[in-house]
Amino acid sequence: MKQKQRVFVTERELLIILMSIDKPTFTHIVSKTKVRMNKGGNPYFDKVTKHSKGNYFIGGSYEDMVNTRCVKEGIEPNFESQECSVGEHITKCVQYNENLQRYYLQYFIFPTSNIKSEFTYEGDSIERELFRSYEVKRSESSRQPQENKHKPQSFMVSSIEEMTLNGTEYVVVGR
């Protein structure tokens, strides 16, 4: 069995790699993100971190994916996506938010993605149930006509710690 090549990259180098993706692909990502929470009366606010690892689908066109699913479900494929609130697409999977001056990776997950997440509170492990009521609620997309919906999501490129792409494992260093 061929061993994966391990390459150490800076966040900027990883961004350049992500911007070069020109076709849909699966990737394995290890990430670390702050959990989005409501501020008022929240003892956990800005103190909980989500550590995730799993397989993500990147580089796919949201509109094309929804319309393909519509065809499979026997629905007219006339879905048109609206402007994304996260940021403007500058490549197939990278978005840029000019106001925040941040780059984001847009991804999709599927039931088979097998994303595993753990949470830490000030560095110690914590069960999600303890802070779930403080989390910012996500709204469901009601514009998609098909039953099995696609949910495009994004996280900051700066939250990616490791990423395996086309057999190469990239480890972000220099933070």
NORRA-V89437 format. One record per residue. N is the residue number from 1. BURIAL is I if it has 9 or more other C-alpha atoms within 8 Angstrom, else O. Layout:
BEGIN
n;burial
N;BURIAL
N;BURIAL
END
This chain:
BEGIN
n;burial
1;O
2;O
3;O
4;O
5;O
6;O
7;O
8;O
9;I
10;I
11;I
12;O
13;O
14;I
15;I
16;O
17;O
18;I
19;I
20;O
21;I
22;O
23;O
24;I
25;O
26;I
27;I
28;I
29;I
30;I
31;I
32;I
33;I
34;I
35;I
36;O
37;I
38;I
39;O
40;O
41;O
42;O
43;O
44;O
45;I
46;O
47;O
48;I
49;I
50;I
51;I
52;I
53;I
54;I
55;I
56;I
57;I
58;I
59;I
60;I
61;O
62;I
63;I
64;O
65;I
66;I
67;I
68;I
69;I
70;I
71;I
72;O
73;O
74;O
75;I
76;O
77;I
78;O
79;I
80;O
81;O
82;O
83;O
84;O
85;O
86;I
87;I
88;I
89;I
90;O
91;I
92;I
93;I
94;I
95;I
96;I
97;I
98;O
99;O
100;O
101;O
102;O
103;I
104;I
105;I
106;I
107;I
108;I
109;I
110;O
111;O
112;O
113;I
114;O
115;O
116;O
117;O
118;I
119;I
120;I
121;I
122;O
123;O
124;O
125;O
126;I
127;O
128;O
129;O
130;O
131;I
132;O
133;O
134;I
135;I
136;O
137;O
138;O
139;O
140;O
141;O
142;O
143;O
144;O
145;O
146;I
147;O
148;O
149;O
150;O
151;O
152;I
153;O
154;I
155;I
156;I
157;I
158;O
159;I
160;I
161;I
162;I
163;I
164;I
165;I
166;O
167;O
168;I
169;I
170;I
171;I
172;I
173;O
174;O
175;O
END
